[in-house]
């Protein structure tokens, strides 16, 4: 539409530029030649609705001297009715165009001064070009284009939906492969994790049955059997928790709990393991924290702390394990920090995934199912808390659990 309008205006300017070249010689003589030329212009250009030649008639008035399709010849245009476009064209040497509406139809009005050889203006050539037919054709083209566009969009949508289904099938297939791989990996891992403590238990039972062990050895054998049975119980508990979580049947008994009491209980449980590995334990729990409570399931909170502290002990060969509690920004913060092998940023992103285990060689030597942290995250968030982790490979890891403070 813009191109069409520009073309109409350029053509109008060109026609008037050509017209004024011979009009100045005929303006004071016989008008029949001008009428003939004007009629030919209208016949050859369908958009020209009318062509009028005005001469100045008194001060500020204009009179029609030649008209084709416009006002009757001899009509006088009074000063107060003269468009500003006439005044601009009268004083210049260029064609001026404006858009106007007449009876609801669009027209372009182009005015050009007819000047003599001395540059004096003898008359004004005014051309009215109607664009109603062009507008109608453009509107029809737009409607046709819209129909085509809608049809194309429908085709694209159909193709997109078909493509989306193919992509969905491909995605499901990849997920199925991942699930199968995870399942096989879990079965292999669970078999190994179950077999190891059972082998230990059977070995020590055979030594006890032999009857040659001293009393000190018997006590140590029984302690190791107890540790192995605890490993078996924890593994079975994790597997059962996964099943309960996926079925939405993991039970919570929420009440007001003092976290510091739970932390000290867990620390006591791990004292021997820490001493056995030669790790230092730091407990940063101020006395004031004994008055702080949170609304959680006590047993589940203990399970969370056990999982975090157990990981800290497993993945730390030398150095320190620190367990702390504080209140920050109105929230109770429990943290477990170690100086262990740490993790990369990529490993941290995957850390809370089901069955995920760090890929470092040091981590592969540590027993585990890859379920503990996934279960821990579910428990913490189900009790309206949050858990986060900070880690640097080779420097250590810090887990932070936060709950709303209940006074």
Secondary structure, 3 states (H helix, E strand, C coil): CHHHHHHHHHHHHHHHHHHHHHHHHHCCCCCHHHHHHHHHHHHHCCCEEEEEEEEECCCCCEEEEEEECCCCCCCEECHHHCCHHHHHHHCCCCCEEEEEEECCEEEEEEEEEEECCCCCEEEEEEEEEECHHHHHHHHHHHHHHHHHHHHHHHHHHHHHHHHHHHHHHHHHHHHHHHHHHHHHHHHHHHHHHHHHHHHHHHHHHHHHHHCCCCHHHHHHHHHHHHHHHHHHHHHHHHHHHHHHHHHCCCCCCEEEECHHHHHHHHHHHHHHHHHHHCCEEEEEECHHHHHCEEEEEHHHHHHHHHHHHHHHHHCCCCCEEEEEEEEECCEEEEEEEECCCCCCHHHHHHCCCCCCCCCCHHHHCCCCCCCHHHHHHHHHHHCCCEEEEEEECCCEEEEEEEEECEC
